[in-house]
Amino acid sequence: MKLNQLLRGVALTGCRADQDVEITGVSYDTRTMAPGGLFAALEGYKTDGQLYIREALEKGAVAVLCRRAPDFDGPWLTAEDPRAALALISANWFGHPAEALTCVAVTGTNGKTTTTYLLKAALEGALHAKVGLIGTNQNMIGEEVLPAHRTTPESYELQELLRAMADAGCTHVVMEASSIALVLHRTGGIRFAAGIFTNLTPDHLDFHGTMEAYRAAKGLLFDQTDLAVVNLDDDAGRYYAESAPCPVFTYSERKDEADLVAKNIRLFPSHVEFEAVARNTIGRIFLPIPGGFSIYNALGVVACALNLGAGLPDIAAALRSARGVKGRVEVVPVPAAYTVIIDYAHTPDALENILTTVRDLTDRRVICLFGCGGDRDRSKRPAMGSIAAALADICVVTSDNPRTEEPVAIIADILKGMEGTDTPVRVEPDRRAAIRLALSEAGTGDVVVLAGKGHETYQEIDGVQFHLDEREEVAGFFARGRRG
C-alpha cells in the first residue's frame, strides 16, 4: 500500500516523507519493525517512542510518524496526536473491517467482561449471528479462542482482530472499551452501533487524576456510537443520559422512567430472575449467575440486544443457557464441606459486590483473601481494606500484582482502612502461602473468596510475570492433605 493511501483521512501537522513510497507494514515497536515499514513513535507510560526513531530507521523504516520531527533529516510525518493518527492508519491498512461488522462496545468500571460474554450469547442465540469478542479474559472469533494481553488492544492489533473476524464470517463484534483505551484512541476509526455503560466507581485515578476526568474518559465512547445504552441507577449514567451526543436508551432496577426496567427481582444462590419490562414488551429473565450485580449486567445486554433487532423471548432463551465467565464468581470444586470462589474483584465497588453476594450463600463465615495492585491508584487500598473488614468474618491481606512496589508497602496502605476493626486480619505477603492460610481457616459451611486475580494465571513482581493459577493452588492444598 502506498503511503498516500495509508494516510487517507489522517490529519498531519507536517510531512517530509515521499507519499508515493510503498509501505510494507506498520509498527509501533522496533522489535517488530521490518524494512519498508512505517514506524509510529508513541508516547508510553515508561518510555517515549521518539527515543527509538534512529533504531527504526536502521531497521529500514521508510516513514516515521511522530509528534515532533527530530533535529535531523528523515522521512517524517508529524501529527498532533500520533496515537489518533495510528488508529486511522491501522484502519486503512486493514481495509476498515469495522464497516462490515455490527460493533458494540461496553465501558464502565465493573461488569464489562461479563456483559460482553452475555451479549455474545444473546446475539448468537437470538439472531443466530457469528459473534467476535474482544476483552480482558480472551478474544474469540465465534468459538475460536485467541489470547488477550490487555482489556482493549492497541489500535493496530484491534484492527487486525476485526479484519480476522470479518474474514471469518462474523457479523457482530462485542468488545470491552477501557477508559484508558478511549483516551489513547485505541478505538479510533470505529463506528459502534451501540455503546453500553455499566457503572462508574473509583479506579484508574493514577491515570485520570479525578473522578470527573475518569467520567469524561468513559463518555468519549458516545462520540463514536449510534446509540448509548446507559444505567440510569448510576450517577454517571444519568449524566450521560443528559449529555451524550447520540440517542440514549436507559435501563434501571429502580426508575420506572427508564426504557427498560427490572421488576419482581428474585435472587438465588445459583441464579437471578426478574421481569424485563420495556416500552412495548415484557419477558421473564432467568440468568444462571448469582449476585444482585448480575441484574444490571443482564439489563444492559437485554437493552442492547433489543435495539439490535432481537426479540425479548429469544434474548431470554439465550440468557437462560448462558455460561458464567472464568474468574467471575467462579466456584472452584473442592473435596471439603465449604465453598471456594475466585473473583476478579479489584476495586472497592467490585469487592463490596462479591462479598455481599456470597453473604447470601451461607449462614456461616465469609473468609476474604485480597490485595491491591502496585503502581496503580493508591487511594482505593484503604477503601478496600475497610470494605473487607466490614463485610467478611476473616480477612487475609496479601499481594495482588505488586509490580515494582514492595508488597509490604501496599499492604500497609490497605491496613490503614482496617484500623479499629474487630474482624480478624491475617497478613501474608506471599499469595500462595496466603491461599493456604485462608483455606486452612475454613470450616463447614464457610465461603472462601479469593479476590483480585480472577482469570489471571500469573503474578507480576518486579516487572516479571510468574505463573500463578489459584485453581492449581487450591487443588495443591487438598492434594497435600490440607497442610500449609
C-alpha positions in Angstrom: 0.0 0.0 0.0 1.3 3.4 -0.9 1.9 5.9 1.9 -0.7 8.4 0.5 -3.3 5.6 0.7 -2.3 4.7 4.2 -2.7 8.3 5.3 -6.2 8.7 3.9 -8.3 10.8 6.4 -5.2 11.3 8.8 -4.6 14.9 9.9 -0.9 15.6 9.8 0.9 18.7 11.0 3.8 18.1 8.7 5.1 15.7 6.0 8.6 15.3 4.8 8.2 11.7 3.5 7.7 10.6 -0.1 3.9 9.9 -0.1 4.3 7.7 -3.2 6.6 5.2 -1.4 5.3 1.7 -1.0 4.7 0.7 2.7 5.2 -3.0 3.6 4.0 -2.9 7.2 3.0 -0.8 10.2 4.7 -1.0 13.6 4.9 1.0 16.8 7.5 -1.3 18.4 11.0 -1.6 16.9 11.1 -5.2 17.9 8.6 -5.9 15.1 10.0 -3.4 12.7 10.7 -4.7 9.2 12.3 -3.0 6.2 9.9 -0.9 4.2 7.5 -0.2 7.0 6.0 2.8 8.8 7.1 3.3 12.4 4.8 5.1 14.8 6.7 6.7 17.7 4.1 6.7 20.5 4.5 8.2 24.0 4.0 5.5 26.6 3.9 5.0 30.4 7.6 4.0 30.7 9.2 5.3 27.6 8.8 7.5 24.5 8.8 6.1 21.0 10.8 9.2 19.9 13.8 7.6 21.6 13.6 4.7 19.1 13.4 6.5 15.9 17.0 6.0 14.9 16.7 2.3 15.6 13.5 2.1 13.5 15.4 3.9 10.6 18.3 1.4 11.0 15.8 -1.4 10.6 14.5 0.0 7.4 11.6 2.3 8.2 10.7 4.4 5.2 8.3 6.7 7.1 8.1 7.7 10.7 5.0 9.1 12.4 5.8 11.3 15.4 4.6 14.3 17.4 7.7 16.4 16.6 10.2 15.9 13.9 13.8 15.0 15.2 16.6 17.5 14.6 18.0 15.6 11.7 16.7 14.8 8.2 14.4 11.9 7.7 11.0 10.7 6.3 9.0 12.4 9.0 5.2 12.5 9.3 4.1 14.7 12.3 0.7 14.7 13.9 -0.7 16.5 16.9 -1.6 13.1 18.4 0.3 10.1 16.8 -2.0 7.6 18.6 -5.1 9.0 17.0 -3.3 9.0 13.7 -2.1 5.4 14.2 -5.7 4.3 14.7 -6.8 5.7 11.3 -3.7 4.4 9.7 -4.4 0.9 11.1 -8.0 1.0 9.9 -6.7 2.0 6.4 -4.1 -0.8 6.5 -6.6 -3.5 7.3 -9.3 -2.1 4.9 -11.7 -0.7 7.5 -13.1 -4.1 8.7 -15.4 -2.5 11.2 -17.6 -1.2 8.3 -18.5 -4.8 7.5 -19.4 -5.6 11.2 -22.0 -4.5 13.7 -19.8 -3.4 16.5 -20.8 -2.9 20.2 -18.5 -1.6 23.0 -19.0 -1.9 26.7 -17.5 0.5 29.1 -17.7 1.1 32.9 -15.7 0.3 36.0 -17.2 -3.1 36.7 -19.1 -5.7 34.7 -17.6 -5.2 31.3 -16.3 -8.7 30.8 -19.4 -10.5 31.9 -21.6 -8.1 29.9 -19.6 -8.9 26.7 -19.9 -12.6 27.2 -23.6 -12.4 27.9 -24.2 -10.2 24.9 -22.3 -12.6 22.7 -24.5 -15.4 23.9 -27.7 -13.3 23.4 -26.8 -12.3 19.9 -25.8 -15.8 18.9 -28.9 -17.3 20.3 -31.4 -14.6 19.4 -30.1 -13.5 16.0 -28.1 -16.7 15.0 -25.2 -14.4 14.4 -21.5 -15.3 14.4 -20.0 -13.0 17.0 -16.4 -11.9 17.7 -15.4 -11.0 21.3 -12.5 -8.7 22.4 -11.8 -8.3 26.1 -9.9 -8.9 29.3 -10.1 -12.7 29.5 -9.6 -13.7 25.9 -10.5 -12.8 22.4 -12.9 -15.0 20.4 -13.8 -15.5 16.7 -17.0 -17.4 17.1 -15.9 -20.3 19.2 -12.2 -20.0 18.4 -10.3 -18.7 21.4 -7.3 -16.3 21.0 -5.1 -14.9 23.8 -5.7 -11.4 25.1 -3.0 -9.2 26.6 -5.0 -6.1 27.6 -8.6 -5.2 28.0 -8.7 -3.1 24.8 -5.8 -3.8 22.3 -3.7 -1.1 20.8 -5.4 0.2 17.6 -3.2 -1.8 15.2 -3.9 -5.1 17.0 -7.6 -4.2 17.3 -8.0 -3.5 13.6 -6.1 -6.8 12.9 -8.6 -8.7 15.1 -11.5 -7.0 13.4 -10.1 -8.0 10.0 -9.7 -11.6 11.1 -13.3 -11.6 12.4 -14.8 -10.1 9.3 -12.8 -12.6 7.1 -14.1 -15.5 9.3 -17.7 -14.5 8.7 -18.5 -12.7 11.9 -21.4 -10.3 11.6 -21.2 -8.8 15.1 -18.4 -7.9 17.4 -18.7 -7.1 21.1 -15.7 -5.6 22.9 -14.6 -4.0 26.2 -13.6 -0.4 25.9 -11.5 0.7 28.9 -11.3 4.4 29.8 -7.5 4.4 29.2 -8.1 2.9 25.7 -10.6 5.6 24.9 -8.3 8.4 26.0 -5.4 6.8 23.9 -7.6 6.5 20.8 -7.3 2.7 20.5 -10.8 2.5 19.2 -10.3 5.4 16.7 -11.8 4.8 13.3 -14.5 2.5 14.5 -18.2 3.4 14.5 -20.2 1.4 17.1 -23.8 0.5 16.6 -24.2 0.8 20.4 -22.1 1.5 23.5 -23.2 0.1 26.9 -22.3 1.9 30.1 -22.4 -0.2 33.2 -21.3 1.9 36.2 -18.6 4.3 37.5 -16.7 3.8 40.7 -13.2 4.8 41.7 -10.5 3.2 39.6 -7.5 4.2 37.4 -7.3 7.5 39.2 -3.5 7.2 38.9 -4.0 7.7 35.2 -7.1 10.0 35.1 -6.4 12.1 38.2 -10.0 12.8 39.2 -13.4 11.1 39.0 -14.6 13.9 36.7 -11.8 13.1 34.3 -12.5 9.4 34.6 -16.2 10.0 33.8 -15.2 12.2 30.8 -12.9 9.4 29.5 -15.7 6.8 29.7 -18.0 9.3 27.9 -15.7 9.5 24.9 -17.2 6.3 23.8 -20.5 8.0 22.9 -18.8 10.3 20.4 -18.5 7.2 18.2 -21.7 5.3 18.8 -25.1 5.4 17.2 -26.8 4.6 20.5 -25.8 5.0 24.2 -27.2 2.2 26.4 -26.8 3.5 30.0 -27.5 2.5 33.5 -29.9 5.1 34.9 -29.3 4.0 38.5 -25.7 5.2 38.3 -24.8 8.9 38.8 -22.6 8.9 35.7 -25.2 7.0 33.7 -27.7 9.8 34.4 -25.1 12.3 33.4 -24.5 10.5 30.1 -28.3 10.2 29.6 -28.4 14.0 29.6 -25.2 14.8 27.8 -24.5 12.0 25.3 -24.2 13.4 21.7 -26.3 10.4 20.4 -29.7 8.8 21.1 -29.9 7.2 24.5 -31.7 4.0 25.8 -31.7 3.7 29.6 -32.1 0.7 31.9 -32.8 0.5 35.6 -33.8 -1.5 38.6 -35.4 1.4 40.4 -36.6 4.1 38.0 -39.8 3.5 36.1 -38.9 6.2 33.6 -36.2 4.1 32.2 -36.7 2.5 28.8 -36.1 -1.0 30.3 -36.8 -1.8 34.0 -36.3 -4.9 36.0 -39.3 -5.9 38.1 -40.1 -8.7 40.6 -36.4 -9.4 41.1 -35.6 -12.7 42.8 -32.0 -13.7 44.0 -30.9 -17.3 44.5 -27.6 -18.8 45.4 -27.1 -20.1 41.8 -29.0 -17.6 39.7 -31.1 -14.5 39.4 -34.6 -14.0 38.0 -36.5 -10.8 37.0 -39.1 -9.5 34.7 -37.7 -7.2 31.9 -40.3 -4.5 31.2 -39.6 -2.5 28.1 -41.9 0.0 26.4 -43.7 -2.5 24.2 -42.8 -5.8 25.7 -42.3 -7.8 28.9 -40.4 -11.0 29.5 -39.1 -13.2 32.3 -35.3 -13.4 32.5 -33.5 -16.3 34.2 -29.7 -15.9 34.4 -27.6 -18.7 35.8 -25.2 -16.3 37.5 -25.7 -15.3 41.2 -25.5 -11.8 42.7 -27.5 -8.6 42.6 -25.0 -7.0 40.2 -25.9 -9.7 37.7 -29.2 -8.0 37.2 -27.5 -4.9 35.8 -25.3 -6.9 33.5 -28.4 -8.7 32.2 -30.3 -5.4 31.8 -27.5 -3.9 29.7 -27.4 -6.9 27.5 -31.2 -7.1 27.1 -31.4 -3.3 26.3 -28.6 -3.6 23.7 -29.9 -6.7 22.0 -33.4 -5.3 21.7 -32.0 -2.3 19.9 -30.0 -4.6 17.6 -33.2 -6.2 16.4 -33.5 -9.3 18.7 -36.8 -10.2 20.3 -37.2 -10.4 24.0 -38.4 -14.1 24.1 -35.3 -15.1 22.1 -33.0 -13.0 24.3 -34.4 -14.6 27.4 -34.0 -18.1 25.9 -30.3 -17.4 25.1 -29.6 -15.9 28.6 -31.1 -19.0 30.3 -28.3 -21.1 28.9 -25.5 -18.6 29.2 -22.3 -19.7 30.8 -20.5 -17.9 33.6 -17.1 -16.3 32.9 -13.9 -17.6 34.3 -12.8 -15.7 37.3 -16.1 -14.0 37.9 -17.9 -15.6 40.9 -16.2 -18.8 39.8 -16.9 -21.7 42.2 -13.8 -24.0 42.5 -14.7 -27.7 43.2 -13.1 -28.8 46.4 -13.3 -32.0 48.5 -14.5 -30.1 51.5 -17.7 -29.0 53.2 -17.1 -25.4 52.4 -17.1 -23.3 49.2 -14.2 -21.6 47.4 -14.9 -18.8 45.0 -12.5 -17.0 42.7 -13.4 -13.5 41.6 -11.6 -10.7 39.7 -12.8 -8.0 42.2 -10.0 -5.5 42.4 -11.9 -2.2 43.0 -13.8 -1.2 46.2 -17.2 -1.5 44.5 -16.4 -4.9 43.0 -15.1 -6.2 46.3 -18.3 -5.0 48.0 -20.4 -6.7 45.4 -18.8 -10.1 45.6 -18.8 -10.1 49.4 -22.4 -9.0 49.6 -23.3 -11.8 47.1 -21.5 -14.6 48.9 -23.0 -13.4 52.2 -26.3 -14.7 50.8 -24.8 -18.1 50.1 -24.0 -19.1 53.7 -25.2 -18.7 57.3 -21.6 -19.4 58.3 -18.4 -17.3 57.9 -17.1 -15.4 54.9 -13.3 -15.5 54.6 -11.9 -12.9 52.2 -8.4 -13.0 50.7 -7.4 -9.9 48.7 -4.6 -7.5 47.9 -4.1 -4.4 45.7 -2.1 -3.8 42.6 1.2 -2.0 42.7 2.0 1.1 40.6 -1.7 1.8 40.4 -4.2 4.0 42.2 -3.2 4.0 45.9 -6.4 5.7 47.1 -8.5 2.5 46.7 -6.3 0.5 49.0 -7.6 1.7 52.4 -11.1 1.7 50.9 -10.8 -2.0 50.0 -9.4 -2.8 53.5 -12.4 -1.0 55.1 -14.9 -2.9 52.9 -13.4 -6.3 53.5 -13.2 -5.7 57.3 -16.9 -4.7 57.3 -18.3 -7.5 55.2 -16.0 -10.5 55.9 -15.6 -12.5 59.1 -11.9 -13.1 58.5 -9.6 -11.2 56.2 -6.4 -12.4 54.7 -4.4 -9.5 53.3 -1.8 -10.4 50.7 -0.3 -9.4 47.4 -2.1 -8.9 44.1 0.3 -7.8 41.3 2.8 -5.8 43.2 4.6 -4.9 40.0 7.6 -2.6 41.0 6.3 -1.8 44.5 7.2 -3.5 47.7 4.3 -5.8 48.7 4.6 -4.8 52.4 4.2 -1.1 51.5 1.0 -1.9 49.5 -0.3 -4.0 52.4 0.4 -1.1 54.9 -1.8 1.1 52.8 -4.6 -1.5 52.9 -4.3 -1.9 56.7 -4.9 1.8 57.2 -8.5 1.2 56.2 -8.8 -1.7 58.7 -7.7 0.1 61.8 -10.0 -0.3 64.8 -11.9 -3.3 63.3 -12.9 -6.3 65.3 -12.6 -8.5 62.3 -9.6 -10.9 62.5 -7.0 -9.8 59.9 -4.2 -12.2 58.8 -1.3 -10.7 56.8 0.7 -12.9 54.4 2.5 -11.1 51.5 3.2 -14.4 49.7 -0.1 -15.0 47.8 0.5 -18.8 47.6 1.0 -19.1 51.3 -1.9 -16.7 51.9 -4.2 -19.0 49.9 -3.2 -22.0 52.0 -3.8 -19.9 55.1 -7.3 -18.9 54.0 -8.2 -22.4 53.2 -6.9 -23.7 56.5 -9.1 -21.3 58.3 -12.3 -22.5 56.6 -14.8 -24.9 58.2 -18.1 -26.5 57.4 -20.5 -24.1 55.6 -17.9 -21.3 55.2 -17.3 -19.4 51.9 -13.7 -18.5 51.0 -13.4 -15.7 48.5 -10.1 -15.3 46.6 -10.4 -11.8 45.2 -8.4 -9.9 42.7 -6.8 -12.3 40.3 -9.9 -13.8 38.7 -9.0 -15.2 35.3 -5.3 -14.2 35.5 -2.8 -17.1 35.8 0.2 -15.0 36.7 1.5 -12.6 39.3 3.7 -9.7 38.2 6.6 -9.0 40.6 9.4 -6.6 39.8 8.3 -6.4 36.1 8.3 -10.2 35.7 5.3 -12.4 35.3 5.4 -15.6 37.4 2.9 -18.4 36.8 0.2 -18.4 39.5 -3.2 -20.1 38.9 -5.3 -20.0 42.0 -7.2 -23.1 40.9 -3.9 -25.0 40.9 -3.1 -23.6 44.3 -6.4 -24.8 45.8 -6.0 -28.2 44.2 -2.5 -28.5 45.6 -3.6 -27.6 49.1 -6.0 -30.6 49.1 -3.5 -32.8 47.4 -1.1 -32.2 50.3 -3.8 -33.2 52.7 -4.8 -29.6 53.7 -1.4 -28.9 55.0 0.1 -25.4 54.7 
